[in-house]
Amino acid sequence: MDSGFSSDFGGTGGGKLDPGAIMEQVKVQIAVANAQELLQRMTDKCFRKCIGKPGGSLDNSEQKCIAMCMDRYMDAWNTVSRAYNSRLQRERANM
């Protein structure tokens, strides 16, 4: 009876799970979840900041505000991510 896990988790068809493939899939899933969270937070923050009265369309100033807000949010996210990754690398090197 085949459980179906071998194709999902990088198995070789003999019922063995490949830990490297499982780890890669977990990393991909975490990256996707992080990207979704980033997008959701950015959308919520910029909507609250830029949209005074929701309607059928955005006026020119709302469009500009949303674009600038998203750019600033992404810049800040990238700055924090670089600093965090740099710190992790330094801590790993000191272990």
C-alpha positions as CSV (number, residue, x, y, z in Angstrom):
1,M,0.0,0.0,0.0
2,D,1.6,3.3,-1.2
3,S,1.0,6.2,1.1
4,G,1.8,8.8,-1.6
5,F,4.6,10.4,0.5
6,S,7.4,9.3,-1.7
7,S,6.5,11.7,-4.6
8,D,5.7,14.5,-2.2
9,F,8.8,14.3,-0.1
10,G,11.5,13.3,-2.5
11,G,11.3,9.6,-1.9
12,T,12.9,7.2,-4.3
13,G,9.8,5.1,-4.6
14,G,11.1,2.5,-2.1
15,G,9.2,4.0,0.8
16,K,12.3,5.9,2.1
17,L,12.0,9.6,2.7
18,D,14.8,11.9,1.6
19,P,15.6,14.3,4.5
20,G,17.3,16.8,2.2
21,A,14.3,17.0,0.0
22,I,11.9,17.3,2.9
23,M,14.1,20.1,4.3
24,E,14.1,21.9,1.0
25,Q,10.3,21.7,0.8
26,V,10.0,23.0,4.3
27,K,12.3,25.9,3.5
28,V,10.2,26.7,0.4
29,Q,6.9,26.6,2.4
30,I,8.4,28.9,5.0
31,A,9.5,31.3,2.3
32,V,6.1,31.3,0.8
33,A,4.4,31.9,4.2
34,N,6.8,34.7,4.9
35,A,6.0,36.4,1.6
36,Q,2.3,36.0,2.1
37,E,2.6,37.6,5.6
38,L,4.7,40.4,4.2
39,L,2.1,41.1,1.5
40,Q,-0.8,41.0,4.0
41,R,0.9,43.3,6.5
42,M,1.9,45.7,3.8
43,T,-1.6,45.7,2.3
44,D,-3.2,46.3,5.7
45,K,-0.8,49.1,6.7
46,C,-0.9,50.9,3.4
47,F,-4.7,50.6,3.1
48,R,-5.2,52.1,6.5
49,K,-2.7,54.9,5.8
50,C,-3.8,55.8,2.3
51,I,-7.5,55.0,1.8
52,G,-9.8,57.5,3.6
53,K,-13.1,56.4,2.2
54,P,-13.2,53.1,0.2
55,G,-15.0,53.3,-3.1
56,G,-15.1,51.7,-6.5
57,S,-11.7,53.1,-7.5
58,L,-8.7,54.9,-6.2
59,D,-8.1,58.5,-6.9
60,N,-4.7,59.8,-8.1
61,S,-3.5,60.8,-4.6
62,E,-4.5,57.4,-3.1
63,Q,-2.7,55.6,-5.9
64,K,0.5,57.6,-5.3
65,C,0.2,57.1,-1.5
66,I,-0.2,53.3,-1.9
67,A,2.7,53.1,-4.3
68,M,5.0,55.1,-2.0
69,C,3.9,53.3,1.1
70,M,4.6,49.9,-0.5
71,D,8.0,51.1,-1.7
72,R,8.9,52.3,1.7
73,Y,7.6,49.2,3.4
74,M,9.6,46.9,1.0
75,D,12.8,49.1,1.5
76,A,12.4,48.8,5.3
77,W,11.7,45.1,5.1
78,N,14.8,44.5,2.9
79,T,17.0,46.6,5.3
80,V,15.8,44.7,8.3
81,S,16.2,41.3,6.5
82,R,19.8,42.2,5.5
83,A,20.7,43.2,9.0
84,Y,19.1,40.1,10.5
85,N,20.9,37.8,8.0
86,S,24.2,39.5,8.7
87,R,23.8,39.1,12.4
88,L,22.9,35.4,12.0
89,Q,26.0,34.9,9.9
90,R,28.2,36.6,12.5
91,E,26.6,34.5,15.3
92,R,27.1,31.3,13.4
93,A,30.7,32.2,12.7
94,N,31.3,32.7,16.5
95,M,29.9,29.3,17.4
